[in-house]
Amino acid sequence: MAKNHLIHETSPYLLQHAENPVDWYAWNDESLKKAKDENKPIFLSVGYSACHWCHVMAHESFENEEVAKFMNENFVNIKVDREERPDLDDIYQKVCQIATGQGGWPLSIFLTPDQKPFYVGTYFPVLDSYGRPGFGSITRQLAQAWKEKQKDIEKSADNFLSALQKAETVKIPSKLEKIILDEAAMNLFQLGDSAYGGFGSAPKFPNAANVSFLFRYAKLTGLSKFNEFALKTLNKMAKGGIFDQIGGGFHRYSTDAKWLAPHFEKMLYDNALIPVNYAEAYQITQDPFYLEVLHKTLGFVLREMTSKEGGFYSAYDADSEGVEGKFYVWKKSEIKEILGDDAEIFCLYYDVTDGGNWEGNSILCNNINISAVAFHFGMPEEKIKEILVRCSEKLLNVRSKRVPPGLDDKILTSWNALMITAFAKGYRVTGEAKYLNAAKNCVSFIETKLLDDTKLLRTYKNNVAKIDGYLEDYSYFANALLDVFEIEPEAKYLNLAVKLGHHLVDHFWDSESSSFFMTSDDHEKLIIRPKSNYDLSLPSGNSVSCFVMLRLYHLTQEEKFLKIATQIMESQAQIAAENPFGFGYLLNTIYTFMQHPIEITIINSENSEICNFLYSKFLPESIMVSINNKSQLENLSTFPFFAGKSYNDKTSVFVCKNFTCSLPLETISDIKSNL
């Protein structure tokens, strides 16, 4: 089969299209120059490897010889992996939102040779159907219009561009007062589904930052209903089909309100963001159930998403053997055959029935308490637990021999940084050394493969690192470094985080609108320099940068960091209060700022009782550093946070808030009264 220009790429998504009859190019100087030289419009197709409808459109249109022939004659066809190029995706998704009121993938955009959009949509069937124009007829009409009415098309493209520029400059300054958090919490609470947890109706996404915000608001106000709702959400998710009951890890979202039937792809970022919620839930409740979910999820990432070099892969597809979810679902007859006498207990607990709960198969989920199962079978609960664990291991073993879903094994700096944070938080609440090691190994991996002095690269595969880092790569990684630093305070982690903080300010900051650009000042010039302020399935680089600046200020006392954090919060607090669903991470940062971070330094972490007391407490507004040996403290003495603190042979704790510090505290009761 003929190969097109994508054959030289590293992205698994682009490589999936390298044998299409469409003469695809990647987004690069060559393809953009070709469009200008030949005065041809660009057809830009944006997707990602785990995207179901991307595969459908590729099969219907891009593998169709006739459609491909017409595309090749009339357009320069460019394919983009949105995970590699979030800047292009952001710009043209916004155009799609402006034009059609919605976005999504695959994103299908027709551009003038100078990259201005003139026709946009998402999935198009190959032929006209369901009242949607077919891709074949759209390409014919647009090719003809370009030949006959080029001036009109360029004019409409300019209108798109000015609408896009207007949309980029939203700023409503407001004071940072408690009423912002009150309004945000009430608005978010109203979106909540009181029956099944989560926000809105189907489809339901696991909005990690919003759950964290409810935990913080409950702590601030003492109103237990916010905690109860957040915990209900986590319980329902962990017992639903969105959670892989035997393999661990979360699928991308639930297609129904009950969290039963997921869209089956597994994204690294979800499995990095969600465990942090369960760690916090454990700190709040001390219920080991939440630790179990955390262990299963981090265990899945260690087992199936970790590269030999210490980085983490991006995603697993939803489909295997061309069928969505096939890898994950079961028939009752199959389970009986594998589990024998234990099958009835397993099937009752995990809702496996003869007819199934989804398309004739069973998605494992749990709607019944262990105590009810124990009562039904007249056995002790402990015995039932043992049987369930044993059964799960057997089924996981059988499942691992099935044809697995496709793996997108590129390694993205920003998503890896989120995973470092998850492993650091996981270590805090469990003390499991393997989690801290995974976090540190990934830091080393990024330092050696994706960092050159203070310049980060975005993506790595087959020993090739490329594409300049975006705001999210820098901010997430700086944040992850601080998370590892708090547990293992080697000066190198803090020094690098500070360097990256300065790099962010020097190359991404926009002082006119008090927010960060998505791309650095030396990034390739696109039709606009995009900004992304919304915390949706991923926290925005802007919100995370704000949090990083706040943390860096407390560690270094550099006023510049505080000033920038404050400007971001003030410029967006009002919008966040009105639309909390899209600003969860920023609201958590505003909460931390308004609570005045408590600075906790544990000197000599030998007394595990004191350390575990602090680690297992829910202190979301704290910066807590545990100094393990004398040389760590000496190497940090130049940082104001550690100034004047001396190393003792006995574990002692300093608690500082509102610019005053306690004396060294040596008992849990003294520490309690100072918190």
Phi, psi and omega per residue, in radians:
M1 nan 2.491 3.139
A2 -1.163 2.611 3.100
K3 -1.946 2.569 3.056
N4 -1.777 -2.946 -2.998
H5 -1.218 -0.198 -3.113
L6 -1.296 -0.167 -3.049
I7 -1.087 -0.330 -3.129
H8 -1.625 0.067 -3.091
E9 -1.494 2.921 3.059
T10 -1.859 -0.359 -3.096
S11 -1.122 2.182 3.103
P12 -0.973 -0.608 3.134
Y13 -1.128 -0.797 3.136
L14 -1.150 -0.693 -3.140
L15 -1.121 -0.492 3.078
Q16 -1.064 -0.396 -3.070
H17 -1.870 0.140 -3.041
A18 -1.236 -0.275 3.124
E19 -1.946 0.191 3.029
N20 -1.112 2.599 3.010
P21 -1.180 -0.308 3.017
V22 -1.138 2.345 -3.132
D23 -1.461 1.271 -3.078
W24 -1.175 2.534 2.921
Y25 -2.062 2.767 2.912
A26 -1.440 2.919 3.062
W27 -1.339 1.851 3.138
N28 -2.755 3.108 -3.074
D29 -1.012 -0.678 -3.078
E30 -1.089 -0.842 -3.076
S31 -1.218 -0.667 -3.122
L32 -1.203 -0.635 3.120
K33 -1.189 -0.688 -3.134
K34 -1.029 -0.762 -3.135
A35 -1.064 -0.746 -3.137
K36 -1.194 -0.841 -3.090
D37 -1.040 -0.687 -3.070
E38 -1.676 0.015 -3.085
N39 0.846 0.862 3.110
K40 -1.938 2.511 3.020
P41 -1.180 2.759 3.128
I42 -1.754 2.312 2.881
F43 -1.747 2.053 -3.094
L44 -1.890 2.151 3.120
S45 -2.049 2.067 -3.092
V46 -1.974 2.271 3.102
G47 -2.745 -2.845 3.087
Y48 -2.706 2.870 -2.888
S49 -1.204 -0.494 -3.086
A50 -1.639 0.285 -3.033
C51 -1.613 2.040 -3.035
H52 -1.090 -0.887 -3.059
W53 -1.245 -0.372 3.024
C54 -1.100 -0.741 -3.140
H55 -1.151 -0.684 -3.122
V56 -1.107 -0.828 -3.107
M57 -1.147 -0.643 3.116
A58 -1.079 -0.778 -3.096
H59 -1.141 -0.788 -3.062
E60 -1.263 -0.771 -2.981
S61 -1.864 -0.810 -2.974
F62 -1.423 -0.269 3.054
E63 -1.727 0.056 -3.117
N64 -1.558 2.005 -3.022
E65 -0.969 -0.726 -3.062
E66 -1.185 -0.818 3.116
V67 -1.076 -0.782 -3.106
A68 -1.053 -0.721 -3.110
K69 -1.050 -0.774 -3.131
F70 -1.155 -0.732 3.118
M71 -1.045 -0.779 -3.085
N72 -1.134 -0.597 -3.111
E73 -1.331 -0.532 -2.940
N74 -1.963 -0.235 -3.075
F75 -2.369 2.780 2.852
V76 -1.676 2.052 -2.982
N77 -1.726 2.119 -3.047
I78 -2.137 2.289 -3.139
K79 -1.925 2.340 -3.121
V80 -2.272 2.358 3.001
D81 -1.520 1.962 -3.051
R82 -1.042 -0.445 -3.106
E83 -1.324 -0.450 3.059
E84 -1.445 -0.622 -3.047
R85 -2.164 1.227 -3.138
P86 -1.105 -0.366 -3.140
D87 -1.183 -0.845 3.133
L88 -1.115 -0.746 -3.140
D89 -1.057 -0.771 -3.102
D90 -1.080 -0.836 -3.100
I91 -1.046 -0.893 -2.997
Y92 -1.419 -0.387 2.972
Q93 -1.131 -0.718 3.140
K94 -1.095 -0.672 3.087
V95 -1.073 -0.748 -3.126
C96 -1.106 -0.715 3.099
Q97 -1.077 -0.793 -3.120
I98 -1.088 -0.738 -3.024
A99 -1.384 -0.676 -2.973
T100 -2.091 -0.149 -3.121
G101 1.450 -0.035 3.083
Q102 -2.671 2.847 3.124
G103 -2.306 -2.841 3.111
G104 2.397 -3.035 -3.093
W105 -2.232 2.581 -0.002
P106 -1.177 2.524 3.069
L107 -1.719 2.196 -3.062
S108 -2.088 2.001 -3.018
I109 -2.302 2.371 3.040
F110 -1.829 2.219 -3.047
L111 -2.104 2.658 2.940
T112 -1.220 2.917 -3.135
P113 -1.058 -0.326 3.070
D114 -1.751 0.534 2.925
Q115 1.297 0.158 3.132
K116 -1.505 2.317 -3.074
P117 -1.326 2.478 3.017
F118 -2.252 -0.232 3.055
Y119 -2.637 2.275 -3.058
V120 -2.369 2.689 3.038
G121 -2.992 -3.017 3.113
T122 -1.978 -1.906 3.109
Y123 -1.369 2.295 2.966
F124 -2.087 2.275 3.010
P125 -1.163 2.820 -3.068
V126 -1.227 -0.635 3.107
L127 -1.960 2.739 3.093
D128 -0.989 2.206 3.083
S129 -2.851 2.774 -3.116
Y130 0.887 0.582 -3.140
G131 1.238 0.117 3.094
R132 -1.790 2.391 3.075
P133 -1.131 2.511 3.127
G134 -1.387 2.681 -3.098
F135 -1.083 -0.641 3.126
G136 -1.033 -0.839 -3.093
S137 -1.274 -0.568 3.101
I138 -1.071 -0.836 -3.097
T139 -1.086 -0.659 3.134
R140 -1.139 -0.794 -3.126
Q141 -1.103 -0.756 -3.077
L142 -1.233 -0.645 3.111
A143 -1.103 -0.718 3.140
Q144 -1.171 -0.777 -3.135
A145 -1.054 -0.685 -3.136
W146 -1.107 -0.675 -3.135
K147 -1.229 -0.643 -2.988
E148 -1.727 -0.518 -3.009
K149 -2.321 0.853 -3.051
Q150 -1.013 -0.697 -3.119
K151 -1.067 -0.748 -3.127
D152 -1.110 -0.719 -3.132
I153 -1.112 -0.753 -3.135
E154 -1.116 -0.598 3.127
K155 -1.171 -0.782 3.140
S156 -1.161 -0.565 3.088
A157 -1.131 -0.666 3.108
D158 -1.142 -0.612 3.098
N159 -1.120 -0.746 3.063
F160 -0.973 -0.783 -3.051
L161 -1.113 -0.738 -3.108
S162 -1.237 -0.574 3.062
A163 -1.114 -0.658 -3.130
L164 -1.167 -0.746 -3.125
Q165 -1.139 -0.660 3.089
K166 -1.075 -0.749 -3.074
A167 -1.127 -0.348 -3.059
E168 -1.455 -0.216 -2.999
T169 -2.036 1.285 3.099
V170 -1.917 2.231 -3.105
K171 -2.716 2.050 3.086
I172 -2.202 1.664 -3.071
P173 -1.102 2.515 3.111
S174 -2.633 2.788 3.114
K175 -1.338 2.600 3.101
L176 -1.572 1.613 -3.129
E177 -2.195 2.873 -3.088
K178 -1.036 -0.504 -3.099
I179 -1.041 -0.478 3.080
I180 -1.063 -0.816 -3.120
L181 -1.212 -0.644 3.111
D182 -1.052 -0.864 -3.090
E183 -1.109 -0.751 -3.129
A184 -1.083 -0.782 -3.088
A185 -1.128 -0.728 3.134
M186 -1.128 -0.778 -3.123
N187 -1.120 -0.688 -3.134
L188 -1.196 -0.713 -3.103
F189 -1.068 -0.641 3.140
Q190 -1.163 -0.419 3.107
L191 -1.407 -0.198 -3.007
G192 -1.225 2.577 3.057
D193 -1.660 1.878 -3.003
S194 -1.206 -0.375 -3.128
A195 -1.398 -0.814 -2.990
Y196 -2.092 0.096 -3.092
G197 1.291 3.104 -3.098
G198 1.367 3.100 -3.026
F199 -2.071 2.403 3.130
G200 1.295 -2.979 3.108
S201 -1.830 -2.819 -3.103
A202 -1.224 2.636 -0.177
P203 -1.241 2.659 -3.103
K204 -2.007 2.276 3.107
F205 -1.844 2.622 3.094
P206 -1.411 1.573 -3.037
N207 -1.415 1.484 -2.965
A208 -1.011 -0.792 -3.057
A209 -1.141 -0.570 -3.134
N210 -1.240 -0.631 3.075
V211 -1.111 -0.773 3.111
S212 -1.054 -0.666 -3.133
F213 -1.129 -0.708 3.121
L214 -1.101 -0.687 3.062
F215 -1.017 -0.767 -3.097
R216 -1.200 -0.697 -3.116
Y217 -1.169 -0.644 3.090
A218 -1.095 -0.688 3.140
K219 -1.168 -0.685 -3.114
L220 -1.142 -0.735 -2.970
T221 -1.832 -0.261 -3.045
G222 1.275 0.201 3.137
L223 -1.505 1.902 -2.966
S224 -1.235 -0.358 -3.060
K225 -1.100 -0.467 -3.140
F226 -1.264 -0.715 3.038
N227 -1.082 -0.807 -3.077
E228 -1.038 -0.731 -3.126
F229 -1.165 -0.744 -3.137
A230 -1.110 -0.738 3.135
L231 -1.167 -0.684 3.092
K232 -1.033 -0.760 3.131
T233 -1.010 -0.827 -3.109
L234 -1.173 -0.631 3.108
N235 -1.130 -0.828 -3.090
K236 -1.145 -0.679 3.115
M237 -1.117 -0.790 -3.051
A238 -1.196 -0.423 -3.134
K239 -1.685 -0.146 -3.073
G240 -1.566 3.134 3.132
G241 -1.311 -0.224 3.099
I242 -1.161 -0.423 3.070
F243 -1.684 2.304 3.124
D244 -1.338 1.753 -2.933
Q245 -1.069 -0.605 -3.113
I246 -1.789 -0.442 -3.090
G247 -1.745 -0.219 -3.092
G248 1.359 2.820 3.138
G249 1.608 2.694 -3.089
F250 -1.884 2.470 2.991
H251 -1.393 2.993 -2.908
R252 -1.200 -0.815 3.072
Y253 -2.776 2.980 3.130
S254 -1.785 2.370 -3.129
T255 -1.412 -0.200 -3.124
D256 -2.182 2.984 -3.084
A257 -1.295 -0.344 -3.018
K258 -1.590 0.069 -3.095
W259 1.182 0.348 -3.073
L260 -1.424 -1.018 -2.975
A261 -1.777 1.852 -3.068
P262 -1.470 2.904 2.768
H263 -1.489 2.118 -2.739
F264 -1.374 -0.029 -3.117
E265 -1.209 2.676 3.094
K266 -2.035 2.089 -3.116
M267 -1.777 2.474 3.112
L268 -1.018 -0.724 -3.026
Y269 -1.115 -0.655 3.095
D270 -1.094 -0.711 -3.088
N271 -1.386 0.019 2.971
A272 -1.766 -0.706 -3.061
L273 -1.352 -0.703 -3.008
I274 -1.208 -0.706 -3.133
P275 -1.000 -0.489 3.124
V276 -1.104 -0.664 3.063
N277 -1.038 -0.753 -3.091
Y278 -1.237 -0.570 3.056
A279 -1.113 -0.753 3.132
E280 -1.166 -0.701 3.130
A281 -1.068 -0.654 3.103
Y282 -1.149 -0.752 3.139
Q283 -1.066 -0.626 -3.097
I284 -1.315 -0.689 -2.992
T285 -1.881 -0.368 -2.980
Q286 1.048 0.358 -3.135
D287 -1.495 2.092 -3.075
P288 -1.102 -0.284 3.088
F289 -0.934 -0.726 -3.081
Y290 -1.217 -0.593 3.088
L291 -1.143 -0.619 -3.123
E292 -1.091 -0.751 3.128
V293 -1.132 -0.721 3.106
L294 -1.054 -0.849 -3.138
H295 -1.046 -0.782 -3.103
K296 -1.111 -0.673 -3.078
T297 -1.273 -0.847 3.126
L298 -1.144 -0.593 3.100
G299 -1.095 -0.725 3.093
F300 -1.048 -0.762 -3.122
V301 -1.136 -0.748 3.117
L302 -1.099 -0.676 -3.036
R303 -1.360 -0.685 -2.913
E304 -2.154 -0.153 -3.073
M305 -2.186 0.221 -3.079
T306 -1.863 2.255 3.130
S307 -1.453 2.826 3.121
K308 -1.007 -0.514 -3.063
E309 -1.455 -0.117 3.091
G310 1.811 -0.067 3.042
G311 -1.520 2.987 -3.107
F312 -2.039 2.390 -3.139
Y313 -1.250 2.879 -2.977
S314 -1.481 -0.805 -2.970
A315 -2.912 2.730 2.907
Y316 -1.923 2.435 3.084
D317 -1.111 2.886 3.046
A318 -1.419 -0.505 -2.993
D319 -1.745 2.595 2.820
S320 -2.398 2.518 -3.032
E321 0.895 0.604 3.072
G322 1.329 0.082 -3.102
V323 -2.104 2.216 -3.136
E324 -1.146 2.314 3.031
G325 1.343 -0.039 -3.023
K326 -0.985 -0.617 -3.094
F327 -1.132 -0.515 -2.927
Y328 -1.760 -0.293 -2.991
V329 -1.733 2.866 -3.015
W330 -2.358 2.701 2.905
K331 -1.775 2.530 -3.115
K332 -1.062 -0.670 -3.109
S333 -1.057 -0.649 -3.138
E334 -1.153 -0.750 -3.129
I335 -1.135 -0.724 3.125
K336 -1.031 -0.736 -3.105
E337 -1.118 -0.678 -3.082
I338 -1.361 -0.702 -2.964
L339 -1.726 -0.258 3.106
G340 1.022 -2.215 -3.042
D341 -1.097 -0.444 -3.103
D342 -1.418 -0.147 -2.977
A343 -1.039 -0.713 -3.059
E344 -1.098 -0.700 3.128
I345 -1.114 -0.825 -3.119
F346 -1.072 -0.782 -3.070
C347 -1.186 -0.629 3.096
L348 -1.146 -0.791 -3.078
Y349 -1.161 -0.683 -3.024
Y350 -1.836 0.384 2.989
D351 1.006 0.713 3.102
V352 -1.669 2.114 -3.105
T353 -2.202 2.915 3.139
D354 -1.041 -0.730 -3.100
G355 -1.440 -0.271 -3.120
G356 1.393 2.933 3.119
N357 -1.997 0.072 -3.108
W358 -2.746 1.933 3.061
E359 0.865 0.711 3.082
G360 1.421 -0.074 3.078
N361 -2.022 3.013 3.065
S362 -1.931 2.198 2.906
I363 -1.549 2.224 -3.126
L364 -1.169 2.223 3.044
C365 -2.644 2.995 -3.013
N366 -2.339 2.001 3.136
N367 -2.065 0.252 -3.014
I368 -2.400 2.503 -3.128
N369 -1.350 2.641 3.075
I370 -0.985 -0.665 -3.087
S371 -1.065 -0.661 3.130
A372 -1.173 -0.685 3.122
V373 -1.149 -0.760 -3.134
A374 -1.056 -0.752 3.136
F375 -1.099 -0.799 -3.095
H376 -1.032 -0.697 -3.081
F377 -1.716 0.024 3.123
G378 1.060 0.758 -3.138
M379 -2.246 2.741 3.041
P380 -1.163 2.616 -3.126
E381 -1.008 -0.704 -3.110
E382 -1.019 -0.710 -3.126
K383 -1.113 -0.758 3.128
I384 -1.062 -0.767 3.125
K385 -1.013 -0.798 3.138
E386 -1.027 -0.772 -3.122
I387 -1.096 -0.761 -3.115
L388 -1.109 -0.701 3.119
V389 -1.120 -0.804 -3.130
R390 -1.068 -0.772 3.141
C391 -1.100 -0.763 -3.128
S392 -1.040 -0.736 3.140
E393 -1.101 -0.729 3.129
K394 -1.098 -0.805 -3.094
L395 -1.178 -0.662 3.118
L396 -1.095 -0.675 3.119
N397 -1.101 -0.768 3.110
V398 -1.161 -0.749 -3.097
R399 -1.089 -0.595 -3.082
S400 -1.167 -0.235 3.110
K401 -1.622 -0.094 3.064
R402 -1.273 2.904 3.066
V403 -1.235 2.054 -3.031
P404 -1.371 2.784 3.011
P405 -1.129 2.775 3.129
G406 -1.115 2.492 3.127
L407 -1.859 2.234 2.988
D408 -1.589 1.797 -2.972
D409 -1.710 0.359 2.985
K410 -1.329 2.723 -3.058
I411 -2.032 2.072 -3.094
L412 -1.801 2.316 -3.086
T413 -0.997 -0.850 -3.034
S414 -1.134 -0.790 -3.110
W415 -1.178 -0.609 3.084
N416 -1.116 -0.664 3.127
A417 -1.119 -0.697 3.078
L418 -1.050 -0.658 -3.115
M419 -1.218 -0.620 3.069
I420 -1.033 -0.806 3.123
T421 -1.025 -0.775 -3.122
A422 -1.078 -0.751 3.138
F423 -1.185 -0.632 3.100
A424 -1.118 -0.786 3.134
K425 -1.170 -0.647 3.113
G426 -1.097 -0.700 3.110
Y427 -1.116 -0.732 -3.120
R428 -0.951 -0.777 -3.040
V429 -1.572 -0.253 -3.095
T430 -2.001 -0.390 -3.046
G431 1.230 0.199 -3.122
E432 -1.313 1.981 -3.072
A433 -1.035 -0.556 -3.078
K434 -1.093 -0.491 3.138
Y435 -1.262 -0.764 3.108
L436 -1.121 -0.692 3.114
N437 -1.077 -0.728 3.131
A438 -1.078 -0.701 3.134
A439 -1.127 -0.816 -3.098
K440 -1.183 -0.666 3.116
N441 -1.082 -0.673 -3.119
C442 -1.243 -0.646 3.049
V443 -1.013 -0.823 -3.140
S444 -1.079 -0.704 3.136
F445 -1.033 -0.839 -3.128
I446 -1.116 -0.725 -3.136
E447 -1.068 -0.705 -3.053
T448 -1.468 -0.574 -3.001
K449 -1.797 -0.417 -2.955
L450 -2.211 0.104 -3.072
L451 -2.234 2.302 3.060
D452 -2.223 1.813 -3.001
D453 1.020 -1.844 3.066
T454 -1.974 0.196 3.137
K455 -1.674 2.099 3.126
L456 -1.688 2.579 2.972
L457 -1.848 2.814 -2.963
R458 -1.509 -0.746 -2.882
T459 -2.443 2.597 -3.063
Y460 -2.445 2.327 2.997
K461 -2.815 2.515 3.122
N462 0.891 0.741 3.113
N463 1.167 0.252 3.085
V464 -1.987 2.148 3.035
A465 -1.894 2.393 -3.095
K466 -2.731 3.050 3.138
I467 1.190 2.153 -3.132
D468 -1.059 2.485 -3.121
G469 -1.103 2.633 3.091
Y470 -1.742 3.059 3.102
L471 -0.891 -0.766 -3.084
E472 -1.167 -0.563 3.122
D473 -1.123 -0.808 -3.126
Y474 -1.191 -0.828 -3.024
S475 -1.225 -0.755 3.141
Y476 -1.116 -0.687 -3.087
F477 -1.228 -0.716 3.095
A478 -1.052 -0.720 3.139
N479 -1.122 -0.729 3.128
A480 -1.118 -0.691 3.109
L481 -1.048 -0.707 3.132
L482 -1.182 -0.610 3.106
D483 -1.130 -0.721 3.106
V484 -1.236 -0.690 -3.140
F485 -1.018 -0.708 -3.100
E486 -1.078 -0.528 -3.123
I487 -1.528 -0.711 -3.102
E488 -2.272 1.483 -2.925
P489 -1.318 1.171 2.988
E490 -1.416 2.350 -3.067
A491 -0.992 -0.521 -3.073
K492 -1.047 -0.625 -3.128
Y493 -1.170 -0.787 -3.117
L494 -1.200 -0.735 3.138
N495 -1.030 -0.727 -3.137
L496 -1.193 -0.711 3.120
A497 -1.063 -0.704 3.125
V498 -1.134 -0.758 3.110
K499 -1.036 -0.770 3.134
L500 -1.166 -0.628 3.077
G501 -1.041 -0.777 3.099
H502 -1.134 -0.679 3.140
H503 -1.082 -0.728 3.094
L504 -1.010 -0.839 -3.096
V505 -1.140 -0.734 -3.067
D506 -1.232 -0.562 -2.960
H507 -2.061 -0.194 -3.092
F508 -2.133 -0.269 -2.970
W509 -1.314 2.416 3.056
D510 -2.037 1.741 -3.028
S511 -1.211 -0.436 -3.120
E512 -1.130 -0.680 -3.082
S513 -1.979 0.216 3.072
S514 0.929 0.776 3.030
S515 -2.700 2.969 -3.123
F516 -1.638 2.504 2.954
F517 -1.295 2.771 3.104
M518 -1.339 -0.456 -3.071
T519 -2.088 2.699 -3.102
S520 -1.390 2.953 -3.061
D521 -1.218 -0.232 3.108
D522 -1.921 0.348 3.131
H523 -1.361 2.747 3.076
E524 -0.864 2.397 -3.125
K525 -1.342 2.144 3.087
L526 -1.972 -3.092 -3.054
I527 -1.125 -0.509 2.923
I528 -2.457 2.888 3.030
R529 -1.682 1.841 -2.893
P530 -1.280 2.757 3.013
K531 -2.257 2.575 3.105
S532 -2.395 1.907 -3.059
N533 -1.898 -0.094 -3.062
Y534 -1.560 2.367 3.022
D535 -1.602 1.778 -3.136
L536 -2.002 -2.072 -3.133
S537 -1.169 -0.433 3.009
L538 -2.107 2.532 3.035
P539 -1.137 2.546 -3.124
S540 -1.256 2.597 3.087
G541 -1.003 -0.528 -3.125
N542 -1.177 -0.790 -3.138
S543 -1.142 -0.735 -3.110
V544 -1.211 -0.670 3.081
S545 -1.036 -0.705 3.140
C546 -1.056 -0.779 3.129
F547 -1.124 -0.725 3.126
V548 -1.078 -0.778 -3.141
M549 -1.051 -0.717 -3.140
L550 -1.119 -0.777 3.142
R551 -1.150 -0.760 -3.125
L552 -1.095 -0.658 3.120
Y553 -1.038 -0.784 -3.092
H554 -1.173 -0.528 3.141
L555 -1.442 -0.541 -3.021
T556 -1.972 -0.319 -3.027
Q557 1.064 0.393 3.046
E558 -1.373 2.022 -3.044
E559 -1.007 -0.590 -3.085
K560 -0.957 -0.708 -3.108
F561 -1.123 -0.761 -3.126
L562 -1.138 -0.707 -3.095
K563 -1.059 -0.778 -3.108
I564 -1.187 -0.773 3.115
A565 -0.995 -0.779 -3.104
T566 -1.129 -0.728 -3.141
Q567 -1.080 -0.734 3.125
I568 -1.090 -0.842 -3.090
M569 -1.085 -0.772 -3.114
E570 -1.138 -0.621 -3.072
S571 -1.328 -0.322 -3.058
Q572 -2.140 -0.039 -3.050
A573 -1.042 -0.737 -3.087
Q574 -1.148 -0.755 3.111
I575 -1.110 -0.677 -3.134
A576 -1.133 -0.673 3.140
A577 -1.145 -0.677 -3.103
E578 -1.350 -0.537 -3.083
N579 -2.268 1.123 -2.999
P580 -1.109 -0.450 -3.106
F581 -1.015 -0.588 -3.099
G582 -1.686 0.139 -3.087
F583 -2.432 0.525 -3.068
G584 -0.956 -0.783 -3.070
Y585 -1.191 -0.693 3.131
L586 -1.136 -0.682 3.121
L587 -1.094 -0.653 3.087
N588 -1.119 -0.622 3.115
T589 -1.212 -0.728 3.110
I590 -1.087 -0.716 3.089
Y591 -0.999 -0.861 -3.114
T592 -1.039 -0.784 -3.130
F593 -1.058 -0.808 -3.051
M594 -1.273 -0.409 3.079
Q595 -1.467 0.000 -3.067
H596 0.904 1.691 -3.036
P597 -0.795 2.317 3.046
I598 -1.451 2.208 -3.122
E599 -1.711 2.012 -3.099
I600 -2.034 2.165 3.074
T601 -2.079 2.115 3.063
I602 -1.674 2.058 3.140
I603 -1.744 2.121 -3.111
N604 1.197 1.643 -3.007
S605 -1.460 0.464 -3.063
E606 -1.194 -0.650 -3.097
N607 -1.373 1.685 -3.007
S608 -1.176 -0.444 -3.125
E609 -1.115 -0.785 3.124
I610 -1.152 -0.794 -3.119
C611 -1.059 -0.834 -3.109
N612 -1.135 -0.605 3.069
F613 -1.008 -0.809 -3.112
L614 -1.255 -0.729 -3.112
Y615 -1.122 -0.564 -3.038
S616 -1.585 0.046 3.086
K617 -1.569 2.559 3.089
F618 -1.481 1.732 -3.109
L619 -2.207 1.176 -2.978
P620 -1.155 -0.322 -3.130
E621 -1.677 0.242 -3.082
S622 -1.723 2.658 2.851
I623 -1.937 1.932 -2.998
M624 -2.081 2.003 -3.103
V625 -2.005 2.241 3.100
S626 -1.895 1.963 -3.131
I627 -1.438 2.129 -3.028
N628 -1.651 -0.416 3.133
N629 -2.660 2.949 -3.006
K630 -1.114 -0.670 -3.052
S631 -1.193 -0.551 3.083
Q632 -1.026 -0.795 -3.103
L633 -1.148 -0.717 3.133
E634 -1.071 -0.723 -3.117
N635 -1.213 -0.262 -3.096
L636 -1.848 0.046 -2.983
S637 -1.079 -0.346 -3.139
T638 -1.353 -0.254 3.139
F639 -1.524 2.281 -3.086
P640 -0.910 -0.595 -3.111
F641 -0.978 -0.585 -3.034
F642 -1.829 -0.024 -3.063
A643 -1.075 2.417 3.039
G644 1.324 0.115 3.109
K645 -1.787 2.301 -3.106
S646 -2.020 2.747 -3.049
Y647 -1.440 2.344 3.106
N648 -2.009 2.778 3.075
D649 -1.339 -0.231 -3.090
K650 -2.019 2.495 -3.126
T651 -1.074 2.218 3.063
S652 -2.412 2.737 -3.034
V653 -2.243 2.295 3.004
F654 -1.791 2.273 3.042
V655 -2.034 2.074 -3.134
C656 -2.060 2.266 2.992
K657 -2.549 2.635 -3.074
N658 0.847 0.769 3.033
F659 1.142 0.305 3.000
T660 -2.240 2.514 -3.074
C661 -1.995 2.605 3.056
S662 -1.317 2.941 2.894
L663 -1.250 2.905 3.066
P664 -1.064 2.212 -3.077
L665 -1.797 2.366 -3.031
E666 -2.100 0.009 3.107
T667 -2.250 2.707 -3.121
I668 -1.098 -0.651 -3.112
S669 -1.155 -0.663 3.079
D670 -1.130 -0.716 -3.133
I671 -1.106 -0.786 3.133
K672 -0.954 -0.829 -3.042
S673 -1.230 -0.358 3.102
N674 -1.530 -0.307 3.100
L675 -1.403 nan nan
